[in-house]
Amino acid sequence: MTLEEILNSLAVAETNVSEMRECQLRAVMEQTKKLLSSDDWSDEDMQFLQLVYKMLDAVDLRLHIYAEWLRETLEKMDNDN
């Protein structure tokens, strides 16, 4: 891979991660919150939904860290050129 291809790939990855985090992941988290507010779930189902929400939150954090790393790497590579 050439440097230009690497930079393009990093830029595409950063955009995709940011969009995933801001759009789809947020929508799923909001829908899960709505499900959690319902009184129609058994205790077991409620525990499962709470676990899913915690996992979504962890994914959000990891995506945030990855996006930051991508952004910093792009800036560093840009400054080096």
mmCIF file as gemmi writes it, N, C-alpha and C atoms, coordinates in Angstrom:
data_model
loop_
_atom_site.group_PDB
_atom_site.id
_atom_site.type_symbol
_atom_site.label_atom_id
_atom_site.label_alt_id
_atom_site.label_comp_id
_atom_site.label_asym_id
_atom_site.label_entity_id
_atom_site.label_seq_id
_atom_site.pdbx_PDB_ins_code
_atom_site.Cartn_x
_atom_site.Cartn_y
_atom_site.Cartn_z
_atom_site.occupancy
_atom_site.B_iso_or_equiv
_atom_site.pdbx_formal_charge
_atom_site.auth_seq_id
_atom_site.auth_asym_id
_atom_site.pdbx_PDB_model_num
ATOM 1 N N . MET Axp A 1 ? 0.841 -1.186 0 1 0 ? 1 A 1
ATOM 2 C CA . MET Axp A 1 ? 0 0 0 1 0 ? 1 A 1
ATOM 3 C C . MET Axp A 1 ? 0.882 1.244 0 1 0 ? 1 A 1
ATOM 4 N N . THR Axp A 2 ? 0.505 2.197 -0.81 1 0 ? 2 A 1
ATOM 5 C CA . THR Axp A 2 ? 1.245 3.452 -0.818 1 0 ? 2 A 1
ATOM 6 C C . THR Axp A 2 ? 0.782 4.323 0.34 1 0 ? 2 A 1
ATOM 7 N N . LEU Axp A 3 ? 1.551 5.344 0.65 1 0 ? 3 A 1
ATOM 8 C CA . LEU Axp A 3 ? 1.186 6.271 1.723 1 0 ? 3 A 1
ATOM 9 C C . LEU Axp A 3 ? -0.16 6.926 1.43 1 0 ? 3 A 1
ATOM 10 N N . GLU Axp A 4 ? -0.376 7.295 0.179 1 0 ? 4 A 1
ATOM 11 C CA . GLU Axp A 4 ? -1.65 7.921 -0.189 1 0 ? 4 A 1
ATOM 12 C C . GLU Axp A 4 ? -2.825 6.96 0.018 1 0 ? 4 A 1
ATOM 13 N N . GLU Axp A 5 ? -2.638 5.694 -0.301 1 0 ? 5 A 1
ATOM 14 C CA . GLU Axp A 5 ? -3.693 4.695 -0.088 1 0 ? 5 A 1
ATOM 15 C C . GLU Axp A 5 ? -3.966 4.493 1.401 1 0 ? 5 A 1
ATOM 16 N N . ILE Axp A 6 ? -2.897 4.5 2.193 1 0 ? 6 A 1
ATOM 17 C CA . ILE Axp A 6 ? -3.057 4.369 3.649 1 0 ? 6 A 1
ATOM 18 C C . ILE Axp A 6 ? -3.83 5.559 4.2 1 0 ? 6 A 1
ATOM 19 N N . LEU Axp A 7 ? -3.461 6.765 3.796 1 0 ? 7 A 1
ATOM 20 C CA . LEU Axp A 7 ? -4.16 7.969 4.26 1 0 ? 7 A 1
ATOM 21 C C . LEU Axp A 7 ? -5.625 7.944 3.853 1 0 ? 7 A 1
ATOM 22 N N . ASN Axp A 8 ? -5.898 7.544 2.616 1 0 ? 8 A 1
ATOM 23 C CA . ASN Axp A 8 ? -7.284 7.458 2.152 1 0 ? 8 A 1
ATOM 24 C C . ASN Axp A 8 ? -8.069 6.426 2.958 1 0 ? 8 A 1
ATOM 25 N N . SER Axp A 9 ? -7.457 5.278 3.235 1 0 ? 9 A 1
ATOM 26 C CA . SER Axp A 9 ? -8.12 4.239 4.022 1 0 ? 9 A 1
ATOM 27 C C . SER Axp A 9 ? -8.405 4.712 5.442 1 0 ? 9 A 1
ATOM 28 N N . LEU Axp A 10 ? -7.435 5.396 6.054 1 0 ? 10 A 1
ATOM 29 C CA . LEU Axp A 10 ? -7.639 5.933 7.403 1 0 ? 10 A 1
ATOM 30 C C . LEU Axp A 10 ? -8.76 6.967 7.409 1 0 ? 10 A 1
ATOM 31 N N . ALA Axp A 11 ? -8.804 7.823 6.398 1 0 ? 11 A 1
ATOM 32 C CA . ALA Axp A 11 ? -9.848 8.845 6.324 1 0 ? 11 A 1
ATOM 33 C C . ALA Axp A 11 ? -11.223 8.213 6.161 1 0 ? 11 A 1
ATOM 34 N N . VAL Axp A 12 ? -11.315 7.199 5.309 1 0 ? 12 A 1
ATOM 35 C CA . VAL Axp A 12 ? -12.592 6.498 5.115 1 0 ? 12 A 1
ATOM 36 C C . VAL Axp A 12 ? -13.018 5.8 6.401 1 0 ? 12 A 1
ATOM 37 N N . ALA Axp A 13 ? -12.07 5.138 7.065 1 0 ? 13 A 1
ATOM 38 C CA . ALA Axp A 13 ? -12.383 4.453 8.324 1 0 ? 13 A 1
ATOM 39 C C . ALA Axp A 13 ? -12.861 5.441 9.379 1 0 ? 13 A 1
ATOM 40 N N . GLU Axp A 14 ? -12.193 6.588 9.476 1 0 ? 14 A 1
ATOM 41 C CA . GLU Axp A 14 ? -12.594 7.606 10.469 1 0 ? 14 A 1
ATOM 42 C C . GLU Axp A 14 ? -14.004 8.092 10.188 1 0 ? 14 A 1
ATOM 43 N N . THR Axp A 15 ? -14.328 8.346 8.936 1 0 ? 15 A 1
ATOM 44 C CA . THR Axp A 15 ? -15.675 8.794 8.565 1 0 ? 15 A 1
ATOM 45 C C . THR Axp A 15 ? -16.706 7.722 8.895 1 0 ? 15 A 1
ATOM 46 N N . ASN Axp A 16 ? -16.42 6.478 8.543 1 0 ? 16 A 1
ATOM 47 C CA . ASN Axp A 16 ? -17.367 5.39 8.798 1 0 ? 16 A 1
ATOM 48 C C . ASN Axp A 16 ? -17.601 5.17 10.286 1 0 ? 16 A 1
ATOM 49 N N . VAL Axp A 17 ? -16.523 5.204 11.078 1 0 ? 17 A 1
ATOM 50 C CA . VAL Axp A 17 ? -16.648 5.017 12.523 1 0 ? 17 A 1
ATOM 51 C C . VAL Axp A 17 ? -17.472 6.157 13.124 1 0 ? 17 A 1
ATOM 52 N N . SER Axp A 18 ? -17.183 7.383 12.718 1 0 ? 18 A 1
ATOM 53 C CA . SER Axp A 18 ? -17.926 8.536 13.247 1 0 ? 18 A 1
ATOM 54 C C . SER Axp A 18 ? -19.4 8.455 12.882 1 0 ? 18 A 1
ATOM 55 N N . GLU Axp A 19 ? -19.684 8.1 11.631 1 0 ? 19 A 1
ATOM 56 C CA . GLU Axp A 19 ? -21.078 7.992 11.2 1 0 ? 19 A 1
ATOM 57 C C . GLU Axp A 19 ? -21.806 6.862 11.92 1 0 ? 19 A 1
ATOM 58 N N . MET Axp A 20 ? -21.125 5.731 12.097 1 0 ? 20 A 1
ATOM 59 C CA . MET Axp A 20 ? -21.736 4.609 12.805 1 0 ? 20 A 1
ATOM 60 C C . MET Axp A 20 ? -22.074 5.014 14.224 1 0 ? 20 A 1
ATOM 61 N N . ARG Axp A 21 ? -21.141 5.704 14.856 1 0 ? 21 A 1
ATOM 62 C CA . ARG Axp A 21 ? -21.32 6.11 16.246 1 0 ? 21 A 1
ATOM 63 C C . ARG Axp A 21 ? -22.435 7.137 16.386 1 0 ? 21 A 1
ATOM 64 N N . GLU Axp A 22 ? -22.504 8.087 15.466 1 0 ? 22 A 1
ATOM 65 C CA . GLU Axp A 22 ? -23.479 9.163 15.572 1 0 ? 22 A 1
ATOM 66 C C . GLU Axp A 22 ? -24.863 8.784 15.065 1 0 ? 22 A 1
ATOM 67 N N . CYS Axp A 23 ? -24.955 7.813 14.183 1 0 ? 23 A 1
ATOM 68 C CA . CYS Axp A 23 ? -26.248 7.494 13.571 1 0 ? 23 A 1
ATOM 69 C C . CYS Axp A 23 ? -26.815 6.175 14.084 1 0 ? 23 A 1
ATOM 70 N N . GLN Axp A 24 ? -26.344 5.08 13.528 1 0 ? 24 A 1
ATOM 71 C CA . GLN Axp A 24 ? -26.931 3.776 13.838 1 0 ? 24 A 1
ATOM 72 C C . GLN Axp A 24 ? -26.819 3.404 15.309 1 0 ? 24 A 1
ATOM 73 N N . LEU Axp A 25 ? -25.634 3.581 15.886 1 0 ? 25 A 1
ATOM 74 C CA . LEU Axp A 25 ? -25.456 3.181 17.275 1 0 ? 25 A 1
ATOM 75 C C . LEU Axp A 25 ? -26.349 3.996 18.203 1 0 ? 25 A 1
ATOM 76 N N . ARG Axp A 26 ? -26.439 5.292 17.97 1 0 ? 26 A 1
ATOM 77 C CA . ARG Axp A 26 ? -27.302 6.148 18.801 1 0 ? 26 A 1
ATOM 78 C C . ARG Axp A 26 ? -28.769 5.723 18.683 1 0 ? 26 A 1
ATOM 79 N N . ALA Axp A 27 ? -29.193 5.385 17.464 1 0 ? 27 A 1
ATOM 80 C CA . ALA Axp A 27 ? -30.585 4.971 17.252 1 0 ? 27 A 1
ATOM 81 C C . ALA Axp A 27 ? -30.879 3.678 18.01 1 0 ? 27 A 1
ATOM 82 N N . VAL Axp A 28 ? -29.951 2.725 17.965 1 0 ? 28 A 1
ATOM 83 C CA . VAL Axp A 28 ? -30.144 1.461 18.678 1 0 ? 28 A 1
ATOM 84 C C . VAL Axp A 28 ? -30.152 1.699 20.183 1 0 ? 28 A 1
ATOM 85 N N . MET Axp A 29 ? -29.276 2.574 20.666 1 0 ? 29 A 1
ATOM 86 C CA . MET Axp A 29 ? -29.24 2.866 22.097 1 0 ? 29 A 1
ATOM 87 C C . MET Axp A 29 ? -30.543 3.522 22.554 1 0 ? 29 A 1
ATOM 88 N N . GLU Axp A 30 ? -31.062 4.445 21.768 1 0 ? 30 A 1
ATOM 89 C CA . GLU Axp A 30 ? -32.324 5.109 22.123 1 0 ? 30 A 1
ATOM 90 C C . GLU Axp A 30 ? -33.485 4.114 22.131 1 0 ? 30 A 1
ATOM 91 N N . GLN Axp A 31 ? -33.511 3.227 21.146 1 0 ? 31 A 1
ATOM 92 C CA . GLN Axp A 31 ? -34.57 2.219 21.092 1 0 ? 31 A 1
ATOM 93 C C . GLN Axp A 31 ? -34.472 1.286 22.296 1 0 ? 31 A 1
ATOM 94 N N . THR Axp A 32 ? -33.271 0.925 22.681 1 0 ? 32 A 1
ATOM 95 C CA . THR Axp A 32 ? -33.082 0.059 23.846 1 0 ? 32 A 1
ATOM 96 C C . THR Axp A 32 ? -33.54 0.77 25.109 1 0 ? 32 A 1
ATOM 97 N N . LYS Axp A 33 ? -33.263 2.076 25.221 1 0 ? 33 A 1
ATOM 98 C CA . LYS Axp A 33 ? -33.747 2.846 26.377 1 0 ? 33 A 1
ATOM 99 C C . LYS Axp A 33 ? -35.268 2.811 26.447 1 0 ? 33 A 1
ATOM 100 N N . LYS Axp A 34 ? -35.923 2.958 25.299 1 0 ? 34 A 1
ATOM 101 C CA . LYS Axp A 34 ? -37.388 2.898 25.272 1 0 ? 34 A 1
ATOM 102 C C . LYS Axp A 34 ? -37.885 1.54 25.738 1 0 ? 34 A 1
ATOM 103 N N . LEU Axp A 35 ? -37.223 0.485 25.281 1 0 ? 35 A 1
ATOM 104 C CA . LEU Axp A 35 ? -37.624 -0.858 25.707 1 0 ? 35 A 1
ATOM 105 C C . LEU Axp A 35 ? -37.445 -1.02 27.215 1 0 ? 35 A 1
ATOM 106 N N . LEU Axp A 36 ? -36.368 -0.45 27.75 1 0 ? 36 A 1
ATOM 107 C CA . LEU Axp A 36 ? -36.11 -0.554 29.183 1 0 ? 36 A 1
ATOM 108 C C . LEU Axp A 36 ? -37.165 0.166 30.017 1 0 ? 36 A 1
ATOM 109 N N . SER Axp A 37 ? -37.804 1.163 29.446 1 0 ? 37 A 1
ATOM 110 C CA . SER Axp A 37 ? -38.798 1.922 30.208 1 0 ? 37 A 1
ATOM 111 C C . SER Axp A 37 ? -40.163 1.228 30.261 1 0 ? 37 A 1
ATOM 112 N N . SER Axp A 38 ? -40.312 0.141 29.545 1 0 ? 38 A 1
ATOM 113 C CA . SER Axp A 38 ? -41.574 -0.592 29.544 1 0 ? 38 A 1
ATOM 114 C C . SER Axp A 38 ? -41.682 -1.461 30.794 1 0 ? 38 A 1
ATOM 115 N N . ASP Axp A 39 ? -42.885 -1.591 31.295 1 0 ? 39 A 1
ATOM 116 C CA . ASP Axp A 39 ? -43.127 -2.423 32.477 1 0 ? 39 A 1
ATOM 117 C C . ASP Axp A 39 ? -43.529 -3.851 32.121 1 0 ? 39 A 1
ATOM 118 N N . ASP Axp A 40 ? -43.567 -4.152 30.841 1 0 ? 40 A 1
ATOM 119 C CA . ASP Axp A 40 ? -44.091 -5.441 30.385 1 0 ? 40 A 1
ATOM 120 C C . ASP Axp A 40 ? -43.038 -6.544 30.288 1 0 ? 40 A 1
ATOM 121 N N . TRP Axp A 41 ? -41.839 -6.311 30.787 1 0 ? 41 A 1
ATOM 122 C CA . TRP Axp A 41 ? -40.774 -7.288 30.664 1 0 ? 41 A 1
ATOM 123 C C . TRP Axp A 41 ? -40.621 -8.097 31.942 1 0 ? 41 A 1
ATOM 124 N N . SER Axp A 42 ? -40.246 -9.35 31.784 1 0 ? 42 A 1
ATOM 125 C CA . SER Axp A 42 ? -39.931 -10.165 32.961 1 0 ? 42 A 1
ATOM 126 C C . SER Axp A 42 ? -38.592 -9.677 33.52 1 0 ? 42 A 1
ATOM 127 N N . ASP Axp A 43 ? -38.284 -10.099 34.737 1 0 ? 43 A 1
ATOM 128 C CA . ASP Axp A 43 ? -37.001 -9.712 35.341 1 0 ? 43 A 1
ATOM 129 C C . ASP Axp A 43 ? -35.826 -10.185 34.482 1 0 ? 43 A 1
ATOM 130 N N . GLU Axp A 44 ? -35.943 -11.388 33.935 1 0 ? 44 A 1
ATOM 131 C CA . GLU Axp A 44 ? -34.879 -11.943 33.099 1 0 ? 44 A 1
ATOM 132 C C . GLU Axp A 44 ? -34.703 -11.114 31.821 1 0 ? 44 A 1
ATOM 133 N N . ASP Axp A 45 ? -35.812 -10.736 31.199 1 0 ? 45 A 1
ATOM 134 C CA . ASP Axp A 45 ? -35.736 -9.911 29.992 1 0 ? 45 A 1
ATOM 135 C C . ASP Axp A 45 ? -35.147 -8.539 30.307 1 0 ? 45 A 1
ATOM 136 N N . MET Axp A 46 ? -35.532 -7.975 31.432 1 0 ? 46 A 1
ATOM 137 C CA . MET Axp A 46 ? -35.027 -6.667 31.83 1 0 ? 46 A 1
ATOM 138 C C . MET Axp A 46 ? -33.524 -6.721 32.079 1 0 ? 46 A 1
ATOM 139 N N . GLN Axp A 47 ? -33.053 -7.776 32.717 1 0 ? 47 A 1
ATOM 140 C CA . GLN Axp A 47 ? -31.618 -7.941 32.938 1 0 ? 47 A 1
ATOM 141 C C . GLN Axp A 47 ? -30.884 -8.048 31.6 1 0 ? 47 A 1
ATOM 142 N N . PHE Axp A 48 ? -31.483 -8.787 30.655 1 0 ? 48 A 1
ATOM 143 C CA . PHE Axp A 48 ? -30.877 -8.92 29.337 1 0 ? 48 A 1
ATOM 144 C C . PHE Axp A 48 ? -30.795 -7.562 28.643 1 0 ? 48 A 1
ATOM 145 N N . LEU Axp A 49 ? -31.87 -6.797 28.676 1 0 ? 49 A 1
ATOM 146 C CA . LEU Axp A 49 ? -31.877 -5.48 28.039 1 0 ? 49 A 1
ATOM 147 C C . LEU Axp A 49 ? -30.859 -4.539 28.681 1 0 ? 49 A 1
ATOM 148 N N . GLN Axp A 50 ? -30.74 -4.606 29.993 1 0 ? 50 A 1
ATOM 149 C CA . GLN Axp A 50 ? -29.752 -3.777 30.677 1 0 ? 50 A 1
ATOM 150 C C . GLN Axp A 50 ? -28.332 -4.171 30.267 1 0 ? 50 A 1
ATOM 151 N N . LEU Axp A 51 ? -28.098 -5.464 30.114 1 0 ? 51 A 1
ATOM 152 C CA . LEU Axp A 51 ? -26.79 -5.938 29.66 1 0 ? 51 A 1
ATOM 153 C C . LEU Axp A 51 ? -26.518 -5.462 28.228 1 0 ? 51 A 1
ATOM 154 N N . VAL Axp A 52 ? -27.523 -5.557 27.366 1 0 ? 52 A 1
ATOM 155 C CA . VAL Axp A 52 ? -27.375 -5.084 25.987 1 0 ? 52 A 1
ATOM 156 C C . VAL Axp A 52 ? -27.037 -3.595 25.985 1 0 ? 52 A 1
ATOM 157 N N . TYR Axp A 53 ? -27.728 -2.815 26.798 1 0 ? 53 A 1
ATOM 158 C CA . TYR Axp A 53 ? -27.467 -1.379 26.842 1 0 ? 53 A 1
ATOM 159 C C . TYR Axp A 53 ? -26.032 -1.093 27.309 1 0 ? 53 A 1
ATOM 160 N N . LYS Axp A 54 ? -25.577 -1.825 28.321 1 0 ? 54 A 1
ATOM 161 C CA . LYS Axp A 54 ? -24.195 -1.657 28.794 1 0 ? 54 A 1
ATOM 162 C C . LYS Axp A 54 ? -23.198 -2.015 27.698 1 0 ? 54 A 1
ATOM 163 N N . MET Axp A 55 ? -23.486 -3.078 26.945 1 0 ? 55 A 1
ATOM 164 C CA . MET Axp A 55 ? -22.592 -3.477 25.859 1 0 ? 55 A 1
ATOM 165 C C . MET Axp A 55 ? -22.58 -2.412 24.765 1 0 ? 55 A 1
ATOM 166 N N . LEU Axp A 56 ? -23.738 -1.849 24.435 1 0 ? 56 A 1
ATOM 167 C CA . LEU Axp A 56 ? -23.804 -0.783 23.437 1 0 ? 56 A 1
ATOM 168 C C . LEU Axp A 56 ? -22.992 0.422 23.891 1 0 ? 56 A 1
ATOM 169 N N . ASP Axp A 57 ? -23.087 0.748 25.161 1 0 ? 57 A 1
ATOM 170 C CA . ASP Axp A 57 ? -22.324 1.855 25.72 1 0 ? 57 A 1
ATOM 171 C C . ASP Axp A 57 ? -20.824 1.584 25.605 1 0 ? 57 A 1
ATOM 172 N N . ALA Axp A 58 ? -20.415 0.346 25.863 1 0 ? 58 A 1
ATOM 173 C CA . ALA Axp A 58 ? -19.002 -0.021 25.74 1 0 ? 58 A 1
ATOM 174 C C . ALA Axp A 58 ? -18.54 0.075 24.28 1 0 ? 58 A 1
ATOM 175 N N . VAL Axp A 59 ? -19.39 -0.349 23.352 1 0 ? 59 A 1
ATOM 176 C CA . VAL Axp A 59 ? -19.063 -0.238 21.925 1 0 ? 59 A 1
ATOM 177 C C . VAL Axp A 59 ? -18.904 1.234 21.55 1 0 ? 59 A 1
ATOM 178 N N . ASP Axp A 60 ? -19.795 2.073 22.052 1 0 ? 60 A 1
ATOM 179 C CA . ASP Axp A 60 ? -19.721 3.507 21.785 1 0 ? 60 A 1
ATOM 180 C C . ASP Axp A 60 ? -18.38 4.07 22.251 1 0 ? 60 A 1
ATOM 181 N N . LEU Axp A 61 ? -17.961 3.692 23.441 1 0 ? 61 A 1
ATOM 182 C CA . LEU Axp A 61 ? -16.679 4.167 23.973 1 0 ? 61 A 1
ATOM 183 C C . LEU Axp A 61 ? -15.517 3.689 23.108 1 0 ? 61 A 1
ATOM 184 N N . ARG Axp A 62 ? -15.539 2.421 22.729 1 0 ? 62 A 1
ATOM 185 C CA . ARG Axp A 62 ? -14.454 1.888 21.896 1 0 ? 62 A 1
ATOM 186 C C . ARG Axp A 62 ? -14.413 2.568 20.538 1 0 ? 62 A 1
ATOM 187 N N . LEU Axp A 63 ? -15.574 2.822 19.953 1 0 ? 63 A 1
ATOM 188 C CA . LEU Axp A 63 ? -15.611 3.521 18.666 1 0 ? 63 A 1
ATOM 189 C C . LEU Axp A 63 ? -15.077 4.947 18.811 1 0 ? 63 A 1
ATOM 190 N N . HIS Axp A 64 ? -15.398 5.583 19.92 1 0 ? 64 A 1
ATOM 191 C CA . HIS Axp A 64 ? -14.893 6.934 20.174 1 0 ? 64 A 1
ATOM 192 C C . HIS Axp A 64 ? -13.361 6.921 20.251 1 0 ? 64 A 1
ATOM 193 N N . ILE Axp A 65 ? -12.814 5.96 20.982 1 0 ? 65 A 1
ATOM 194 C CA . ILE Axp A 65 ? -11.358 5.848 21.121 1 0 ? 65 A 1
ATOM 195 C C . ILE Axp A 65 ? -10.727 5.568 19.763 1 0 ? 65 A 1
ATOM 196 N N . TYR Axp A 66 ? -11.34 4.68 18.973 1 0 ? 66 A 1
ATOM 197 C CA . TYR Axp A 66 ? -10.812 4.352 17.652 1 0 ? 66 A 1
ATOM 198 C C . TYR Axp A 66 ? -10.851 5.568 16.736 1 0 ? 66 A 1
ATOM 199 N N . ALA Axp A 67 ? -11.951 6.316 16.764 1 0 ? 67 A 1
ATOM 200 C CA . ALA Axp A 67 ? -12.069 7.516 15.928 1 0 ? 67 A 1
ATOM 201 C C . ALA Axp A 67 ? -11.011 8.539 16.312 1 0 ? 67 A 1
ATOM 202 N N . GLU Axp A 68 ? -10.771 8.698 17.613 1 0 ? 68 A 1
ATOM 203 C CA . GLU Axp A 68 ? -9.731 9.624 18.066 1 0 ? 68 A 1
ATOM 204 C C . GLU Axp A 68 ? -8.358 9.19 17.568 1 0 ? 68 A 1
ATOM 205 N N . TRP Axp A 69 ? -8.078 7.895 17.664 1 0 ? 69 A 1
ATOM 206 C CA . TRP Axp A 69 ? -6.796 7.38 17.193 1 0 ? 69 A 1
ATOM 207 C C . TRP Axp A 69 ? -6.644 7.621 15.691 1 0 ? 69 A 1
ATOM 208 N N . LEU Axp A 70 ? -7.702 7.339 14.934 1 0 ? 70 A 1
ATOM 209 C CA . LEU Axp A 70 ? -7.661 7.568 13.484 1 0 ? 70 A 1
ATOM 210 C C . LEU Axp A 70 ? -7.383 9.038 13.172 1 0 ? 70 A 1
ATOM 211 N N . ARG Axp A 71 ? -8.088 9.921 13.868 1 0 ? 71 A 1
ATOM 212 C CA . ARG Axp A 71 ? -7.93 11.357 13.638 1 0 ? 71 A 1
ATOM 213 C C . ARG Axp A 71 ? -6.5 11.803 13.962 1 0 ? 71 A 1
ATOM 214 N N . GLU Axp A 72 ? -5.986 11.362 15.107 1 0 ? 72 A 1
ATOM 215 C CA . GLU Axp A 72 ? -4.625 11.729 15.511 1 0 ? 72 A 1
ATOM 216 C C . GLU Axp A 72 ? -3.588 11.167 14.531 1 0 ? 72 A 1
ATOM 217 N N . THR Axp A 73 ? -3.796 9.951 14.077 1 0 ? 73 A 1
ATOM 218 C CA . THR Axp A 73 ? -2.873 9.331 13.119 1 0 ? 73 A 1
ATOM 219 C C . THR Axp A 73 ? -2.877 10.09 11.803 1 0 ? 73 A 1
ATOM 220 N N . LEU Axp A 74 ? -4.069 10.467 11.34 1 0 ? 74 A 1
ATOM 221 C CA . LEU Axp A 74 ? -4.166 11.244 10.107 1 0 ? 74 A 1
ATOM 222 C C . LEU Axp A 74 ? -3.451 12.584 10.245 1 0 ? 74 A 1
ATOM 223 N N . GLU Axp A 75 ? -3.665 13.268 11.374 1 0 ? 75 A 1
ATOM 224 C CA . GLU Axp A 75 ? -3.014 14.552 11.609 1 0 ? 75 A 1
ATOM 225 C C . GLU Axp A 75 ? -1.496 14.41 11.656 1 0 ? 75 A 1
ATOM 226 N N . LYS Axp A 76 ? -1.033 13.367 12.354 1 0 ? 76 A 1
ATOM 227 C CA . LYS Axp A 76 ? 0.402 13.124 12.457 1 0 ? 76 A 1
ATOM 228 C C . LYS Axp A 76 ? 1.011 12.848 11.094 1 0 ? 76 A 1
ATOM 229 N N . MET Axp A 77 ? 0.362 11.997 10.319 1 0 ? 77 A 1
ATOM 230 C CA . MET Axp A 77 ? 0.875 11.671 8.989 1 0 ? 77 A 1
ATOM 231 C C . MET Axp A 77 ? 0.835 12.883 8.067 1 0 ? 77 A 1
ATOM 232 N N . ASP Axp A 78 ? -0.188 13.694 8.229 1 0 ? 78 A 1
ATOM 233 C CA . ASP Axp A 78 ? -0.313 14.924 7.437 1 0 ? 78 A 1
ATOM 234 C C . ASP Axp A 78 ? 0.827 15.903 7.781 1 0 ? 78 A 1
ATOM 235 N N . ASN Axp A 79 ? 1.123 16.025 9.077 1 0 ? 79 A 1
ATOM 236 C CA . ASN Axp A 79 ? 2.192 16.928 9.52 1 0 ? 79 A 1
ATOM 237 C C . ASN Axp A 79 ? 3.565 16.433 9.107 1 0 ? 79 A 1
ATOM 238 N N . ASP Axp A 80 ? 3.721 15.105 9.033 1 0 ? 80 A 1
ATOM 239 C CA . ASP Axp A 80 ? 5.009 14.54 8.636 1 0 ? 80 A 1
ATOM 240 C C . ASP Axp A 80 ? 5.308 14.766 7.153 1 0 ? 80 A 1
ATOM 241 N N . ASN Axp A 81 ? 4.267 15.023 6.383 1 0 ? 81 A 1
ATOM 242 C CA . ASN Axp A 81 ? 4.467 15.227 4.933 1 0 ? 81 A 1
ATOM 243 C C . ASN Axp A 81 ? 4.628 16.649 4.602 1 0 ? 81 A 1
